[in-house]
Amino acid sequence: MKRLSLLIFLCSFFSCSKTPQTINYGTDMCHFCQMTIVTKTHAAQMVTTKGKQYKFDAIECMIRFLEDKQDIMASGNLFIANYNQPGTMIDAKTATYAVCEEITSPMGANLSGFKNTETAKKIINGRPAQYYDWEGIFNKIN
């Protein structure tokens, strides 16, 4: 009986994990625009409190998806690809965002995410860009 209880506990614990799943680039589809997710530098992902995964091919797709879902946005975990480390996800709410015409993103917003502003400015390297925090980029895109 103890084993069964432990098994049920472990199944329920892992089925509600709020950590991002691996994105299968070239196979997984964007939940918002239905395009195939191919770029490791601009993908995004949301995990709800119940562990439901939403994957996006661009940061702007996740932001547009969340426009009328303030409750999910507040309680779920939001992740974006770190432009500086392709394929690595970082916390979307603490990241720095840069809109730079010379760095294109899949859906045309030219929006990239970075772990912090210092790194973003170093990668942008003097090219014209606008920098935002989560609230700022959410308002700009929506």
Disulfide bonds with the S-S distance in Angstrom:
none
